Amino acid sequence: DAFVTALNSTGSTLLYSSFLGGTGNIAGGDKAFGIALDGNKDVIVVGQTDSSDFPLKNAFQGTAGTSFDGFVTKITSSTITPTPGGGGTTPTSGGASSGGKSGCFIATAAYGTPMAEDVRYLRAFRDEFLMTNAPGKAFVSLYYSVSPPIADFVRDHESLRAVARFGLTPLVKMSKVIVSDRALEAQTENLK
């Protein structure tokens, strides 16, 4: 089995950590042989599996072969979701969920990446304005508890992604006016 962990550029903050594998162990188990970042800073993992329950999404071959199969897995921040208790992350069924450590679950699902400028502004707004007072913290806590399944549903439907982006437009525009450069830079640095 493999674990994929992302830290910020200084190594001081866990962005996510995810398990990749299934339950097989007939021909040596699941093994990752290589890992790389693509141009979008998505993680590409290559390896082999002998697990009949290895997480699949858009698989070239949907059933297991006779001993082991090769795999190429793309892990984006929208394909992981926080585990209960906040310790790391795990992939959801099919290897896809819209969470990520950024916490802007619905915005990340709507824009397709936590790197999107609008998502970074929303996170900066959260950190600079909501997380600095009790009512804001309560709202964020409620949002974190109810939004992951909504984000999963939004992510899987392009028409809902467009509706969500449209619905977020007023908040994004307000955030672009009031968020400080320092708060936005902090959000950008955490994703490097």
PAGUMAR-645807 format. One line per field, with one value per residue (C-alpha): y, z, x; residue number from 1. Coordinates in nm, 3 decimals. Example, Ala and Ser with C-alpha at 12.3 -4.5 7.8 and 13.67 -1.06 7.14 Angstrom:
y <- [-0.450_-0.106] .
z <- [0.780_0.714] .
x <- [1.230_1.367] .
kevo <- [1_2] .
REM end
This chain:
y <- [0.000_0.360_0.680_1.019_1.317_1.684_1.955_2.327_2.463_2.506_2.158_2.309_2.239_1.915_1.988_1.629_1.269_0.987_0.606_0.442_0.069_-0.218_-0.540_-0.775_-0.937_-1.236_-1.120_-0.888_-0.645_-0.292_-0.101_0.251_0.270_0.635_0.969_1.304_1.635_1.740_2.099_2.162_2.034_1.726_1.410_1.121_0.781_0.472_0.119_-0.226_-0.381_-0.727_-0.593_-0.658_-0.355_-0.107_0.231_0.287_0.581_0.598_0.283_0.158_-0.197_-0.222_-0.575_-0.734_-0.941_-1.282_-1.182_-0.808_-0.496_-0.170_0.153_0.524_0.732_1.107_1.260_1.615_1.813_1.744_1.366_1.348_1.427_1.484_1.190_1.232_1.411_1.611_1.378_1.344_1.242_0.935_0.877_0.810_0.530_0.546_0.763_1.081_1.341_1.715_1.791_1.861_2.039_2.383_2.351_2.536_2.216_2.353_2.623_2.371_2.137_2.423_2.553_2.212_2.302_2.472_2.669_2.872_3.242_3.272_2.978_3.131_3.459_3.269_3.088_3.419_3.573_3.278_3.314_3.694_3.760_3.448_3.270_3.582_3.582_3.336_3.367_3.327_3.022_2.870_2.925_2.766_2.468_2.418_2.454_2.192_1.947_1.977_2.075_1.769_1.557_1.862_1.928_1.565_1.599_1.937_1.811_1.529_1.754_2.026_2.215_2.234_2.344_2.636_2.720_2.708_2.938_3.180_3.166_3.231_3.533_3.802_3.660_3.627_3.987_4.114_3.906_4.054_4.401_4.345_4.065_4.189_4.102_3.933_3.695_3.607_3.545_3.312_3.106_3.090_2.988_2.706_2.549_2.550] .
z <- [0.000_-0.045_0.146_-0.025_0.198_0.099_0.312_0.250_0.105_0.449_0.567_0.866_0.769_0.661_0.355_0.325_0.367_0.188_0.184_-0.159_-0.185_-0.138_0.061_-0.176_-0.099_-0.336_-0.574_-0.338_-0.252_-0.371_-0.435_-0.551_-0.767_-0.863_-0.772_-0.953_-0.980_-1.305_-1.430_-1.206_-0.899_-0.893_-0.770_-1.011_-0.854_-1.055_-0.926_-0.913_-0.736_-0.678_-0.491_-0.630_-0.429_-0.540_-0.575_-0.938_-1.124_-1.505_-1.514_-1.845_-1.715_-1.461_-1.333_-1.184_-1.401_-1.313_-1.076_-1.060_-1.257_-1.306_-1.204_-1.267_-1.012_-1.019_-0.678_-0.664_-0.363_-0.481_-0.457_-0.082_0.220_0.584_0.819_1.136_1.405_1.156_1.141_0.779_0.494_0.318_-0.031_-0.055_-0.259_-0.614_-0.496_-0.523_-0.280_-0.277_0.056_0.109_0.403_0.267_0.411_0.125_0.024_-0.194_-0.355_-0.430_-0.584_-0.786_-0.918_-0.945_-0.751_-0.425_-0.632_-0.807_-0.729_-0.612_-0.372_-0.228_-0.166_0.009_0.236_0.312_0.399_0.631_0.805_0.827_0.917_1.023_1.232_1.439_1.634_1.805_1.564_1.265_1.418_1.489_1.128_0.997_1.229_1.106_0.745_0.794_0.939_0.665_0.346_0.247_0.113_-0.062_-0.221_-0.334_-0.511_-0.665_-0.789_-0.984_-1.174_-1.401_-1.404_-1.022_-1.031_-1.252_-1.021_-0.717_-0.885_-0.970_-0.612_-0.471_-0.697_-0.451_-0.166_-0.394_-0.514_-0.156_-0.051_-0.331_-0.195_0.178_0.211_0.285_0.061_0.360_0.410_0.040_0.030_0.332_0.144_-0.165_0.041_0.211_-0.129_-0.262] .
x <- [0.000_0.106_0.066_0.075_0.142_0.160_0.317_0.341_0.667_0.826_0.726_0.545_0.183_0.018_-0.196_-0.319_-0.216_-0.393_-0.381_-0.382_-0.449_-0.687_-0.695_-0.510_-0.178_-0.158_0.117_0.300_0.023_-0.025_0.296_0.370_0.684_0.682_0.530_0.536_0.354_0.190_0.162_-0.141_0.046_-0.177_-0.005_0.048_0.126_0.221_0.250_0.096_-0.201_-0.339_-0.644_-0.990_-1.108_-0.839_-1.019_-1.117_-1.261_-1.262_-1.049_-0.911_-0.959_-1.242_-1.172_-0.862_-0.627_-0.484_-0.201_-0.145_-0.227_-0.044_-0.208_-0.171_-0.359_-0.410_-0.468_-0.597_-0.706_-1.060_-1.012_-0.957_-1.166_-1.072_-1.096_-1.301_-1.103_-0.899_-0.599_-0.493_-0.719_-0.841_-0.976_-1.347_-1.499_-1.378_-1.091_-1.290_-1.413_-1.401_-1.249_-0.886_-0.731_-0.823_-1.172_-1.343_-1.515_-1.796_-1.581_-1.306_-1.564_-1.716_-1.384_-1.217_-0.902_-0.801_-0.548_-0.821_-0.785_-1.147_-1.105_-0.787_-0.975_-1.256_-1.007_-0.834_-1.174_-1.244_-0.908_-0.902_-1.265_-1.455_-1.192_-1.122_-1.451_-1.686_-1.984_-1.752_-1.585_-1.927_-2.032_-1.710_-1.754_-2.112_-1.997_-1.724_-1.977_-2.241_-2.059_-1.846_-2.136_-2.281_-1.941_-1.918_-2.252_-2.162_-1.826_-1.988_-2.234_-2.096_-2.426_-2.420_-2.057_-2.163_-2.456_-2.226_-1.971_-2.252_-2.386_-2.037_-1.977_-2.101_-1.891_-1.587_-1.624_-1.659_-1.356_-1.145_-1.223_-1.169_-0.909_-0.559_-0.266_-0.102_-0.398_-0.410_-0.035_-0.068_-0.328_-0.109_0.196_0.005_-0.068_0.289] .
kevo <- [1_2_3_4_5_6_7_8_9_10_11_12_13_14_15_16_17_18_19_20_21_22_23_24_25_26_27_28_29_30_31_32_33_34_35_36_37_38_39_40_41_42_43_44_45_46_47_48_49_50_51_52_53_54_55_56_57_58_59_60_61_62_63_64_65_66_67_68_69_70_71_72_73_74_75_76_77_78_79_80_81_82_83_84_85_86_87_88_89_90_91_92_93_94_95_96_97_98_99_100_101_102_103_104_105_106_107_108_109_110_111_112_113_114_115_116_117_118_119_120_121_122_123_124_125_126_127_128_129_130_131_132_133_134_135_136_137_138_139_140_141_142_143_144_145_146_147_148_149_150_151_152_153_154_155_156_157_158_159_160_161_162_163_164_165_166_167_168_169_170_171_172_173_174_175_176_177_178_179_180_181_182_183_184_185_186_187_188_189_190_191_192] .
REM end
